Each structure stands twice: as structure tokens, then as C-alpha cells.
Amino acid sequence: MKKKIEFSTARLYTLFYKQILINLMLICMGNMAYASLGVSVANSNWTNASTWSFSGVNRLPNCSDSIRIGSGGVCRLYVGRWSD
């Protein structure tokens, strides 16, 4: 014997809107967590993590990061061949 499950239309709409709201919040929070400003702290290669400081953490820039190279700073980027 199969058990019949019934949902009201209002209940389905409530669940649907809650799910949309949760997804939008997660998308917005994810974008805020990864986009940041990186500042060059050394004259070195672009691919060297110690060249960059993101709020005190040395790491390589991501595609969503903003970069600021200090006045007179040099960051070498090798095109076609990566080397450190």
C-alpha cells in the first residue's frame, strides 16, 4: 500500500522561495570571500607567492583579485614559458 503525500501550494511556494534565498546568499558570500586586493611587497616573478600580500597572507593572485604594484615595483611575467 502506497502512502499518499500531499503538499499545499502555499507550502511548496514557501520552500521554493527559501531555497532561492539560500542559494543567492551563498553566491554573494562566496564572491565576497574570494575577491580581495593584493599588493606587491617584493620585486620578483608574478608566480612567486612571496611577491604578493593579501591582508598579510602571501599567496598568488586569483582571477577575481585586484592587484596593486607599488611605485617603482617590478613583477616579471613570463609569457609562453613559466619559470621562477
PyMOL Python script that loads the backbone (N, CA, C, O; Angstrom):
from pymol import cmd

cmd.read_pdbstr("""\
ATOM      1  N   MET A   1       0.835  -1.168   0.000  1.00  0.00           N
ATOM      2  CA  MET A   1       0.000   0.000   0.000  1.00  0.00           C
ATOM      3  C   MET A   1       0.892   1.248   0.000  1.00  0.00           C
ATOM      4  O   MET A   1       1.762   1.405   0.857  1.00  0.00           O
ATOM      5  N   LYS A   2       0.663   2.109  -0.957  1.00  0.00           N
ATOM      6  CA  LYS A   2       1.443   3.336  -1.070  1.00  0.00           C
ATOM      7  C   LYS A   2       0.818   4.431  -0.219  1.00  0.00           C
ATOM      8  O   LYS A   2      -0.402   4.577  -0.138  1.00  0.00           O
ATOM      9  N   LYS A   3       1.696   5.187   0.405  1.00  0.00           N
ATOM     10  CA  LYS A   3       1.237   6.299   1.229  1.00  0.00           C
ATOM     11  C   LYS A   3       1.202   7.556   0.371  1.00  0.00           C
ATOM     12  O   LYS A   3       2.182   7.878  -0.302  1.00  0.00           O
ATOM     13  N   LYS A   4       0.113   8.245   0.390  1.00  0.00           N
ATOM     14  CA  LYS A   4      -0.052   9.457  -0.399  1.00  0.00           C
ATOM     15  C   LYS A   4       0.436  10.656   0.409  1.00  0.00           C
ATOM     16  O   LYS A   4       0.018  10.868   1.547  1.00  0.00           O
ATOM     17  N   ILE A   5       1.335  11.440  -0.204  1.00  0.00           N
ATOM     18  CA  ILE A   5       1.856  12.631   0.440  1.00  0.00           C
ATOM     19  C   ILE A   5       1.256  13.848  -0.247  1.00  0.00           C
ATOM     20  O   ILE A   5       1.317  13.978  -1.470  1.00  0.00           O
ATOM     21  N   GLU A   6       0.686  14.718   0.537  1.00  0.00           N
ATOM     22  CA  GLU A   6       0.058  15.912  -0.018  1.00  0.00           C
ATOM     23  C   GLU A   6       0.755  17.170   0.500  1.00  0.00           C
ATOM     24  O   GLU A   6       1.083  17.275   1.682  1.00  0.00           O
ATOM     25  N   PHE A   7       0.969  18.105  -0.397  1.00  0.00           N
ATOM     26  CA  PHE A   7       1.530  19.400  -0.048  1.00  0.00           C
ATOM     27  C   PHE A   7       0.585  20.478  -0.543  1.00  0.00           C
ATOM     28  O   PHE A   7      -0.011  20.361  -1.614  1.00  0.00           O
ATOM     29  N   SER A   8       0.463  21.506   0.235  1.00  0.00           N
ATOM     30  CA  SER A   8      -0.345  22.627  -0.229  1.00  0.00           C
ATOM     31  C   SER A   8       0.505  23.484  -1.163  1.00  0.00           C
ATOM     32  O   SER A   8       1.734  23.465  -1.100  1.00  0.00           O
ATOM     33  N   THR A   9      -0.154  24.212  -2.005  1.00  0.00           N
ATOM     34  CA  THR A   9       0.543  25.096  -2.943  1.00  0.00           C
ATOM     35  C   THR A   9       1.335  26.157  -2.188  1.00  0.00           C
ATOM     36  O   THR A   9       2.459  26.484  -2.568  1.00  0.00           O
ATOM     37  N   ALA A  10       0.762  26.684  -1.141  1.00  0.00           N
ATOM     38  CA  ALA A  10       1.457  27.710  -0.353  1.00  0.00           C
ATOM     39  C   ALA A  10       2.732  27.144   0.258  1.00  0.00           C
ATOM     40  O   ALA A  10       3.754  27.829   0.292  1.00  0.00           O
ATOM     41  N   ARG A  11       2.687  25.920   0.734  1.00  0.00           N
ATOM     42  CA  ARG A  11       3.867  25.280   1.327  1.00  0.00           C
ATOM     43  C   ARG A  11       4.960  25.079   0.273  1.00  0.00           C
ATOM     44  O   ARG A  11       6.138  25.305   0.552  1.00  0.00           O
ATOM     45  N   LEU A  12       4.579  24.658  -0.925  1.00  0.00           N
ATOM     46  CA  LEU A  12       5.557  24.472  -1.992  1.00  0.00           C
ATOM     47  C   LEU A  12       6.211  25.793  -2.389  1.00  0.00           C
ATOM     48  O   LEU A  12       7.423  25.840  -2.601  1.00  0.00           O
ATOM     49  N   TYR A  13       5.429  26.861  -2.492  1.00  0.00           N
ATOM     50  CA  TYR A  13       5.988  28.175  -2.808  1.00  0.00           C
ATOM     51  C   TYR A  13       6.942  28.645  -1.720  1.00  0.00           C
ATOM     52  O   TYR A  13       7.994  29.208  -2.022  1.00  0.00           O
ATOM     53  N   THR A  14       6.588  28.421  -0.458  1.00  0.00           N
ATOM     54  CA  THR A  14       7.456  28.810   0.650  1.00  0.00           C
ATOM     55  C   THR A  14       8.791  28.084   0.573  1.00  0.00           C
ATOM     56  O   THR A  14       9.843  28.705   0.730  1.00  0.00           O
ATOM     57  N   LEU A  15       8.762  26.784   0.333  1.00  0.00           N
ATOM     58  CA  LEU A  15      10.005  26.010   0.207  1.00  0.00           C
ATOM     59  C   LEU A  15      10.838  26.488  -0.981  1.00  0.00           C
ATOM     60  O   LEU A  15      12.061  26.595  -0.891  1.00  0.00           O
ATOM     61  N   PHE A  16      10.163  26.771  -2.091  1.00  0.00           N
ATOM     62  CA  PHE A  16      10.841  27.235  -3.297  1.00  0.00           C
ATOM     63  C   PHE A  16      11.543  28.574  -3.051  1.00  0.00           C
ATOM     64  O   PHE A  16      12.706  28.736  -3.419  1.00  0.00           O
ATOM     65  N   TYR A  17      10.851  29.527  -2.437  1.00  0.00           N
ATOM     66  CA  TYR A  17      11.445  30.841  -2.187  1.00  0.00           C
ATOM     67  C   TYR A  17      12.564  30.780  -1.157  1.00  0.00           C
ATOM     68  O   TYR A  17      13.548  31.511  -1.269  1.00  0.00           O
ATOM     69  N   LYS A  18      12.425  29.924  -0.162  1.00  0.00           N
ATOM     70  CA  LYS A  18      13.505  29.754   0.809  1.00  0.00           C
ATOM     71  C   LYS A  18      14.763  29.211   0.134  1.00  0.00           C
ATOM     72  O   LYS A  18      15.873  29.656   0.427  1.00  0.00           O
ATOM     73  N   GLN A  19      14.585  28.254  -0.763  1.00  0.00           N
ATOM     74  CA  GLN A  19      15.733  27.673  -1.461  1.00  0.00           C
ATOM     75  C   GLN A  19      16.408  28.708  -2.349  1.00  0.00           C
ATOM     76  O   GLN A  19      17.637  28.754  -2.403  1.00  0.00           O
ATOM     77  N   ILE A  20      15.649  29.528  -3.037  1.00  0.00           N
ATOM     78  CA  ILE A  20      16.222  30.591  -3.870  1.00  0.00           C
ATOM     79  C   ILE A  20      16.988  31.581  -3.007  1.00  0.00           C
ATOM     80  O   ILE A  20      18.097  31.981  -3.363  1.00  0.00           O
ATOM     81  N   LEU A  21      16.416  31.983  -1.881  1.00  0.00           N
ATOM     82  CA  LEU A  21      17.079  32.930  -0.984  1.00  0.00           C
ATOM     83  C   LEU A  21      18.388  32.361  -0.449  1.00  0.00           C
ATOM     84  O   LEU A  21      19.394  33.070  -0.407  1.00  0.00           O
ATOM     85  N   ILE A  22      18.393  31.119  -0.049  1.00  0.00           N
ATOM     86  CA  ILE A  22      19.616  30.486   0.454  1.00  0.00           C
ATOM     87  C   ILE A  22      20.682  30.432  -0.637  1.00  0.00           C
ATOM     88  O   ILE A  22      21.848  30.726  -0.373  1.00  0.00           O
ATOM     89  N   ASN A  23      20.303  30.065  -1.846  1.00  0.00           N
ATOM     90  CA  ASN A  23      21.266  29.999  -2.957  1.00  0.00           C
ATOM     91  C   ASN A  23      21.851  31.372  -3.270  1.00  0.00           C
ATOM     92  O   ASN A  23      23.055  31.488  -3.497  1.00  0.00           O
ATOM     93  N   LEU A  24      21.026  32.409  -3.287  1.00  0.00           N
ATOM     94  CA  LEU A  24      21.533  33.753  -3.558  1.00  0.00           C
ATOM     95  C   LEU A  24      22.495  34.217  -2.466  1.00  0.00           C
ATOM     96  O   LEU A  24      23.512  34.846  -2.758  1.00  0.00           O
ATOM     97  N   MET A  25      22.179  33.909  -1.225  1.00  0.00           N
ATOM     98  CA  MET A  25      23.065  34.291  -0.127  1.00  0.00           C
ATOM     99  C   MET A  25      24.414  33.580  -0.248  1.00  0.00           C
ATOM    100  O   MET A  25      25.458  34.193  -0.028  1.00  0.00           O
ATOM    101  N   LEU A  26      24.398  32.308  -0.592  1.00  0.00           N
ATOM    102  CA  LEU A  26      25.645  31.561  -0.741  1.00  0.00           C
ATOM    103  C   LEU A  26      26.486  32.099  -1.895  1.00  0.00           C
ATOM    104  O   LEU A  26      27.711  32.170  -1.794  1.00  0.00           O
ATOM    105  N   ILE A  27      25.835  32.472  -2.979  1.00  0.00           N
ATOM    106  CA  ILE A  27      26.570  33.031  -4.123  1.00  0.00           C
ATOM    107  C   ILE A  27      27.213  34.357  -3.730  1.00  0.00           C
ATOM    108  O   ILE A  27      28.385  34.584  -4.031  1.00  0.00           O
ATOM    109  N   CYS A  28      26.480  35.221  -3.074  1.00  0.00           N
ATOM    110  CA  CYS A  28      27.020  36.525  -2.665  1.00  0.00           C
ATOM    111  C   CYS A  28      28.148  36.363  -1.651  1.00  0.00           C
ATOM    112  O   CYS A  28      29.165  37.050  -1.745  1.00  0.00           O
ATOM    113  N   MET A  29      27.982  35.475  -0.699  1.00  0.00           N
ATOM    114  CA  MET A  29      29.025  35.263   0.305  1.00  0.00           C
ATOM    115  C   MET A  29      30.282  34.678  -0.331  1.00  0.00           C
ATOM    116  O   MET A  29      31.396  35.016   0.070  1.00  0.00           O
ATOM    117  N   GLY A  30      30.111  33.816  -1.306  1.00  0.00           N
ATOM    118  CA  GLY A  30      31.263  33.225  -1.985  1.00  0.00           C
ATOM    119  C   GLY A  30      32.061  34.263  -2.749  1.00  0.00           C
ATOM    120  O   GLY A  30      33.291  34.220  -2.756  1.00  0.00           O
ATOM    121  N   ASN A  31      31.375  35.195  -3.393  1.00  0.00           N
ATOM    122  CA  ASN A  31      32.080  36.241  -4.124  1.00  0.00           C
ATOM    123  C   ASN A  31      32.824  37.174  -3.194  1.00  0.00           C
ATOM    124  O   ASN A  31      33.920  37.621  -3.531  1.00  0.00           O
ATOM    125  N   MET A  32      32.270  37.482  -2.042  1.00  0.00           N
ATOM    126  CA  MET A  32      32.932  38.369  -1.098  1.00  0.00           C
ATOM    127  C   MET A  32      34.155  37.706  -0.481  1.00  0.00           C
ATOM    128  O   MET A  32      35.136  38.379  -0.165  1.00  0.00           O
ATOM    129  N   ALA A  33      34.100  36.412  -0.311  1.00  0.00           N
ATOM    130  CA  ALA A  33      35.190  35.715   0.377  1.00  0.00           C
ATOM    131  C   ALA A  33      36.447  35.631  -0.471  1.00  0.00           C
ATOM    132  O   ALA A  33      37.550  35.577   0.075  1.00  0.00           O
ATOM    133  N   TYR A  34      36.309  35.618  -1.792  1.00  0.00           N
ATOM    134  CA  TYR A  34      37.468  35.380  -2.627  1.00  0.00           C
ATOM    135  C   TYR A  34      38.059  36.629  -3.269  1.00  0.00           C
ATOM    136  O   TYR A  34      39.257  36.654  -3.550  1.00  0.00           O
ATOM    137  N   ALA A  35      37.284  37.635  -3.504  1.00  0.00           N
ATOM    138  CA  ALA A  35      37.801  38.833  -4.157  1.00  0.00           C
ATOM    139  C   ALA A  35      38.481  39.721  -3.119  1.00  0.00           C
ATOM    140  O   ALA A  35      37.867  40.110  -2.126  1.00  0.00           O
ATOM    141  N   SER A  36      39.757  40.039  -3.358  1.00  0.00           N
ATOM    142  CA  SER A  36      40.476  40.897  -2.424  1.00  0.00           C
ATOM    143  C   SER A  36      41.556  41.672  -3.168  1.00  0.00           C
ATOM    144  O   SER A  36      41.786  41.454  -4.357  1.00  0.00           O
ATOM    145  N   LEU A  37      42.212  42.576  -2.454  1.00  0.00           N
ATOM    146  CA  LEU A  37      43.255  43.409  -3.026  1.00  0.00           C
ATOM    147  C   LEU A  37      44.612  42.852  -2.643  1.00  0.00           C
ATOM    148  O   LEU A  37      44.909  42.651  -1.465  1.00  0.00           O
ATOM    149  N   GLY A  38      45.431  42.605  -3.655  1.00  0.00           N
ATOM    150  CA  GLY A  38      46.800  42.140  -3.430  1.00  0.00           C
ATOM    151  C   GLY A  38      47.783  43.262  -3.724  1.00  0.00           C
ATOM    152  O   GLY A  38      47.629  43.997  -4.699  1.00  0.00           O
ATOM    153  N   VAL A  39      48.785  43.387  -2.878  1.00  0.00           N
ATOM    154  CA  VAL A  39      49.794  44.430  -3.022  1.00  0.00           C
ATOM    155  C   VAL A  39      51.148  43.764  -3.201  1.00  0.00           C
ATOM    156  O   VAL A  39      51.490  42.827  -2.479  1.00  0.00           O
ATOM    157  N   SER A  40      51.916  44.252  -4.167  1.00  0.00           N
ATOM    158  CA  SER A  40      53.258  43.695  -4.350  1.00  0.00           C
ATOM    159  C   SER A  40      54.155  44.181  -3.209  1.00  0.00           C
ATOM    160  O   SER A  40      54.183  45.367  -2.882  1.00  0.00           O
ATOM    161  N   VAL A  41      54.887  43.235  -2.614  1.00  0.00           N
ATOM    162  CA  VAL A  41      55.758  43.568  -1.492  1.00  0.00           C
ATOM    163  C   VAL A  41      57.220  43.287  -1.816  1.00  0.00           C
ATOM    164  O   VAL A  41      58.099  43.524  -0.988  1.00  0.00           O
ATOM    165  N   ALA A  42      57.483  42.778  -3.026  1.00  0.00           N
ATOM    166  CA  ALA A  42      58.855  42.478  -3.433  1.00  0.00           C
ATOM    167  C   ALA A  42      58.953  42.575  -4.944  1.00  0.00           C
ATOM    168  O   ALA A  42      57.956  42.412  -5.646  1.00  0.00           O
ATOM    169  N   ASN A  43      60.145  42.838  -5.443  1.00  0.00           N
ATOM    170  CA  ASN A  43      60.404  42.799  -6.878  1.00  0.00           C
ATOM    171  C   ASN A  43      60.781  41.371  -7.233  1.00  0.00           C
ATOM    172  O   ASN A  43      61.901  40.932  -6.972  1.00  0.00           O
ATOM    173  N   SER A  44      59.846  40.653  -7.827  1.00  0.00           N
ATOM    174  CA  SER A  44      60.063  39.242  -8.108  1.00  0.00           C
ATOM    175  C   SER A  44      59.149  38.802  -9.240  1.00  0.00           C
ATOM    176  O   SER A  44      58.515  39.629  -9.897  1.00  0.00           O
ATOM    177  N   ASN A  45      59.084  37.489  -9.464  1.00  0.00           N
ATOM    178  CA  ASN A  45      58.217  36.931 -10.500  1.00  0.00           C
ATOM    179  C   ASN A  45      56.759  36.940 -10.052  1.00  0.00           C
ATOM    180  O   ASN A  45      56.451  36.831  -8.865  1.00  0.00           O
ATOM    181  N   TRP A  46      55.885  37.070 -11.020  1.00  0.00           N
ATOM    182  CA  TRP A  46      54.447  37.047 -10.759  1.00  0.00           C
ATOM    183  C   TRP A  46      54.045  35.744 -10.080  1.00  0.00           C
ATOM    184  O   TRP A  46      53.165  35.748  -9.220  1.00  0.00           O
ATOM    185  N   THR A  47      54.670  34.638 -10.447  1.00  0.00           N
ATOM    186  CA  THR A  47      54.287  33.312  -9.944  1.00  0.00           C
ATOM    187  C   THR A  47      54.913  32.981  -8.597  1.00  0.00           C
ATOM    188  O   THR A  47      54.788  31.848  -8.132  1.00  0.00           O
ATOM    189  N   ASN A  48      55.574  33.923  -7.963  1.00  0.00           N
ATOM    190  CA  ASN A  48      56.170  33.710  -6.657  1.00  0.00           C
ATOM    191  C   ASN A  48      55.205  34.256  -5.597  1.00  0.00           C
ATOM    192  O   ASN A  48      54.901  35.449  -5.587  1.00  0.00           O
ATOM    193  N   ALA A  49      54.726  33.375  -4.705  1.00  0.00           N
ATOM    194  CA  ALA A  49      53.728  33.791  -3.708  1.00  0.00           C
ATOM    195  C   ALA A  49      54.259  34.867  -2.762  1.00  0.00           C
ATOM    196  O   ALA A  49      53.483  35.671  -2.244  1.00  0.00           O
ATOM    197  N   SER A  50      55.559  34.890  -2.536  1.00  0.00           N
ATOM    198  CA  SER A  50      56.109  35.893  -1.612  1.00  0.00           C
ATOM    199  C   SER A  50      56.136  37.291  -2.227  1.00  0.00           C
ATOM    200  O   SER A  50      56.462  38.258  -1.539  1.00  0.00           O
ATOM    201  N   THR A  51      55.799  37.412  -3.503  1.00  0.00           N
ATOM    202  CA  THR A  51      55.709  38.722  -4.155  1.00  0.00           C
ATOM    203  C   THR A  51      54.465  39.474  -3.704  1.00  0.00           C
ATOM    204  O   THR A  51      54.444  40.705  -3.719  1.00  0.00           O
ATOM    205  N   TRP A  52      53.425  38.740  -3.301  1.00  0.00           N
ATOM    206  CA  TRP A  52      52.115  39.332  -3.050  1.00  0.00           C
ATOM    207  C   TRP A  52      51.710  39.230  -1.590  1.00  0.00           C
ATOM    208  O   TRP A  52      52.039  38.262  -0.904  1.00  0.00           O
ATOM    209  N   SER A  53      50.992  40.243  -1.130  1.00  0.00           N
ATOM    210  CA  SER A  53      50.418  40.222   0.209  1.00  0.00           C
ATOM    211  C   SER A  53      48.929  40.535   0.107  1.00  0.00           C
ATOM    212  O   SER A  53      48.541  41.600  -0.374  1.00  0.00           O
ATOM    213  N   PHE A  54      48.105  39.604   0.559  1.00  0.00           N
ATOM    214  CA  PHE A  54      46.655  39.773   0.614  1.00  0.00           C
ATOM    215  C   PHE A  54      46.249  39.791   2.076  1.00  0.00           C
ATOM    216  O   PHE A  54      46.089  38.736   2.690  1.00  0.00           O
ATOM    217  N   SER A  55      46.084  40.964   2.633  1.00  0.00           N
ATOM    218  CA  SER A  55      45.742  41.141   4.057  1.00  0.00           C
ATOM    219  C   SER A  55      46.723  40.388   4.949  1.00  0.00           C
ATOM    220  O   SER A  55      46.323  39.734   5.912  1.00  0.00           O
ATOM    221  N   GLY A  56      48.004  40.486   4.623  1.00  0.00           N
ATOM    222  CA  GLY A  56      49.040  39.865   5.430  1.00  0.00           C
ATOM    223  C   GLY A  56      49.358  38.428   5.077  1.00  0.00           C
ATOM    224  O   GLY A  56      50.259  37.838   5.672  1.00  0.00           O
ATOM    225  N   VAL A  57      48.639  37.846   4.120  1.00  0.00           N
ATOM    226  CA  VAL A  57      48.872  36.461   3.706  1.00  0.00           C
ATOM    227  C   VAL A  57      49.533  36.459   2.333  1.00  0.00           C
ATOM    228  O   VAL A  57      49.026  37.071   1.393  1.00  0.00           O
ATOM    229  N   ASN A  58      50.657  35.776   2.221  1.00  0.00           N
ATOM    230  CA  ASN A  58      51.345  35.673   0.936  1.00  0.00           C
ATOM    231  C   ASN A  58      50.749  34.524   0.138  1.00  0.00           C
ATOM    232  O   ASN A  58      50.800  33.366   0.552  1.00  0.00           O
ATOM    233  N   ARG A  59      50.185  34.865  -1.012  1.00  0.00           N
ATOM    234  CA  ARG A  59      49.618  33.867  -1.920  1.00  0.00           C
ATOM    235  C   ARG A  59      49.584  34.435  -3.326  1.00  0.00           C
ATOM    236  O   ARG A  59      49.750  35.638  -3.527  1.00  0.00           O
ATOM    237  N   LEU A  60      49.367  33.559  -4.296  1.00  0.00           N
ATOM    238  CA  LEU A  60      49.257  34.000  -5.679  1.00  0.00           C
ATOM    239  C   LEU A  60      47.894  34.632  -5.928  1.00  0.00           C
ATOM    240  O   LEU A  60      46.913  34.248  -5.291  1.00  0.00           O
ATOM    241  N   PRO A  61      47.815  35.593  -6.841  1.00  0.00           N
ATOM    242  CA  PRO A  61      46.526  36.219  -7.169  1.00  0.00           C
ATOM    243  C   PRO A  61      45.591  35.230  -7.871  1.00  0.00           C
ATOM    244  O   PRO A  61      46.035  34.377  -8.639  1.00  0.00           O
ATOM    245  N   ASN A  62      44.298  35.360  -7.595  1.00  0.00           N
ATOM    246  CA  ASN A  62      43.257  34.604  -8.294  1.00  0.00           C
ATOM    247  C   ASN A  62      42.658  35.484  -9.380  1.00  0.00           C
ATOM    248  O   ASN A  62      42.968  36.672  -9.462  1.00  0.00           O
ATOM    249  N   CYS A  63      41.807  34.909 -10.209  1.00  0.00           N
ATOM    250  CA  CYS A  63      41.224  35.660 -11.324  1.00  0.00           C
ATOM    251  C   CYS A  63      40.302  36.782 -10.853  1.00  0.00           C
ATOM    252  O   CYS A  63      40.101  37.742 -11.596  1.00  0.00           O
ATOM    253  N   SER A  64      39.737  36.701  -9.655  1.00  0.00           N
ATOM    254  CA  SER A  64      38.827  37.748  -9.181  1.00  0.00           C
ATOM    255  C   SER A  64      39.518  38.793  -8.305  1.00  0.00           C
ATOM    256  O   SER A  64      38.868  39.730  -7.843  1.00  0.00           O
ATOM    257  N   ASP A  65      40.817  38.650  -8.070  1.00  0.00           N
ATOM    258  CA  ASP A  65      41.550  39.585  -7.211  1.00  0.00           C
ATOM    259  C   ASP A  65      41.936  40.853  -7.960  1.00  0.00           C
ATOM    260  O   ASP A  65      42.109  40.839  -9.179  1.00  0.00           O
ATOM    261  N   SER A  66      42.068  41.942  -7.223  1.00  0.00           N
ATOM    262  CA  SER A  66      42.629  43.182  -7.755  1.00  0.00           C
ATOM    263  C   SER A  66      44.080  43.266  -7.298  1.00  0.00           C
ATOM    264  O   SER A  66      44.419  42.850  -6.190  1.00  0.00           O
ATOM    265  N   ILE A  67      44.930  43.808  -8.162  1.00  0.00           N
ATOM    266  CA  ILE A  67      46.369  43.852  -7.894  1.00  0.00           C
ATOM    267  C   ILE A  67      46.846  45.293  -7.916  1.00  0.00           C
ATOM    268  O   ILE A  67      46.433  46.081  -8.766  1.00  0.00           O
ATOM    269  N   ARG A  68      47.728  45.634  -6.965  1.00  0.00           N
ATOM    270  CA  ARG A  68      48.369  46.944  -6.947  1.00  0.00           C
ATOM    271  C   ARG A  68      49.879  46.717  -6.872  1.00  0.00           C
ATOM    272  O   ARG A  68      50.386  46.141  -5.909  1.00  0.00           O
ATOM    273  N   ILE A  69      50.584  47.177  -7.899  1.00  0.00           N
ATOM    274  CA  ILE A  69      52.044  47.100  -7.919  1.00  0.00           C
ATOM    275  C   ILE A  69      52.560  48.464  -7.493  1.00  0.00           C
ATOM    276  O   ILE A  69      52.231  49.480  -8.106  1.00  0.00           O
ATOM    277  N   GLY A  70      53.373  48.483  -6.436  1.00  0.00           N
ATOM    278  CA  GLY A  70      53.873  49.730  -5.881  1.00  0.00           C
ATOM    279  C   GLY A  70      54.699  50.535  -6.869  1.00  0.00           C
ATOM    280  O   GLY A  70      55.212  49.995  -7.849  1.00  0.00           O
ATOM    281  N   SER A  71      54.823  51.823  -6.607  1.00  0.00           N
ATOM    282  CA  SER A  71      55.605  52.720  -7.449  1.00  0.00           C
ATOM    283  C   SER A  71      57.045  52.228  -7.535  1.00  0.00           C
ATOM    284  O   SER A  71      57.693  52.010  -6.510  1.00  0.00           O
ATOM    285  N   GLY A  72      57.537  52.056  -8.733  1.00  0.00           N
ATOM    286  CA  GLY A  72      58.899  51.555  -8.940  1.00  0.00           C
ATOM    287  C   GLY A  72      59.019  50.054  -8.769  1.00  0.00           C
ATOM    288  O   GLY A  72      60.116  49.509  -8.891  1.00  0.00           O
ATOM    289  N   GLY A  73      57.922  49.376  -8.490  1.00  0.00           N
ATOM    290  CA  GLY A  73      57.945  47.923  -8.312  1.00  0.00           C
ATOM    291  C   GLY A  73      58.019  47.197  -9.643  1.00  0.00           C
ATOM    292  O   GLY A  73      57.565  47.704 -10.668  1.00  0.00           O
ATOM    293  N   VAL A  74      58.599  46.003  -9.614  1.00  0.00           N
ATOM    294  CA  VAL A  74      58.736  45.191 -10.823  1.00  0.00           C
ATOM    295  C   VAL A  74      58.204  43.793 -10.522  1.00  0.00           C
ATOM    296  O   VAL A  74      58.634  43.139  -9.572  1.00  0.00           O
ATOM    297  N   CYS A  75      57.259  43.352 -11.351  1.00  0.00           N
ATOM    298  CA  CYS A  75      56.757  41.977 -11.282  1.00  0.00           C
ATOM    299  C   CYS A  75      56.905  41.378 -12.673  1.00  0.00           C
ATOM    300  O   CYS A  75      56.248  41.807 -13.621  1.00  0.00           O
ATOM    301  N   ARG A  76      57.769  40.388 -12.781  1.00  0.00           N
ATOM    302  CA  ARG A  76      58.042  39.778 -14.081  1.00  0.00           C
ATOM    303  C   ARG A  76      57.022  38.687 -14.380  1.00  0.00           C
ATOM    304  O   ARG A  76      56.748  37.822 -13.548  1.00  0.00           O
ATOM    305  N   LEU A  77      56.468  38.747 -15.588  1.00  0.00           N
ATOM    306  CA  LEU A  77      55.515  37.747 -16.054  1.00  0.00           C
ATOM    307  C   LEU A  77      56.079  37.135 -17.316  1.00  0.00           C
ATOM    308  O   LEU A  77      56.302  37.828 -18.308  1.00  0.00           O
ATOM    309  N   TYR A  78      56.306  35.844 -17.276  1.00  0.00           N
ATOM    310  CA  TYR A  78      56.836  35.140 -18.442  1.00  0.00           C
ATOM    311  C   TYR A  78      55.674  34.598 -19.244  1.00  0.00           C
ATOM    312  O   TYR A  78      54.823  33.879 -18.720  1.00  0.00           O
ATOM    313  N   VAL A  79      55.643  34.952 -20.535  1.00  0.00           N
ATOM    314  CA  VAL A  79      54.559  34.540 -21.415  1.00  0.00           C
ATOM    315  C   VAL A  79      55.058  33.381 -22.288  1.00  0.00           C
ATOM    316  O   VAL A  79      56.112  33.460 -22.918  1.00  0.00           O
ATOM    317  N   GLY A  80      54.275  32.319 -22.302  1.00  0.00           N
ATOM    318  CA  GLY A  80      54.632  31.170 -23.128  1.00  0.00           C
ATOM    319  C   GLY A  80      55.505  30.154 -22.418  1.00  0.00           C
ATOM    320  O   GLY A  80      55.526  28.986 -22.803  1.00  0.00           O
ATOM    321  N   ARG A  81      56.216  30.571 -21.402  1.00  0.00           N
ATOM    322  CA  ARG A  81      57.087  29.661 -20.659  1.00  0.00           C
ATOM    323  C   ARG A  81      57.138  30.143 -19.209  1.00  0.00           C
ATOM    324  O   ARG A  81      57.559  31.268 -18.942  1.00  0.00           O
ATOM    325  N   TRP A  82      56.716  29.306 -18.289  1.00  0.00           N
ATOM    326  CA  TRP A  82      56.730  29.673 -16.882  1.00  0.00           C
ATOM    327  C   TRP A  82      58.061  29.299 -16.264  1.00  0.00           C
ATOM    328  O   TRP A  82      58.555  28.189 -16.459  1.00  0.00           O
ATOM    329  N   SER A  83      58.632  30.209 -15.531  1.00  0.00           N
ATOM    330  CA  SER A  83      59.851  29.901 -14.776  1.00  0.00           C
ATOM    331  C   SER A  83      59.912  30.790 -13.563  1.00  0.00           C
ATOM    332  O   SER A  83      59.404  31.911 -13.577  1.00  0.00           O
ATOM    333  N   ASP A  84      60.533  30.295 -12.513  1.00  0.00           N
ATOM    334  CA  ASP A  84      60.690  31.075 -11.277  1.00  0.00           C
ATOM    335  C   ASP A  84      62.154  31.370 -11.042  1.00  0.00           C
ATOM    336  O   ASP A  84      62.503  32.016 -10.055  1.00  0.00           O
TER     337      ASP A  84
END
""", "prot")
cmd.dss("prot")
cmd.show_as("cartoon", "prot")
cmd.util.cbc("prot")
cmd.orient("prot")
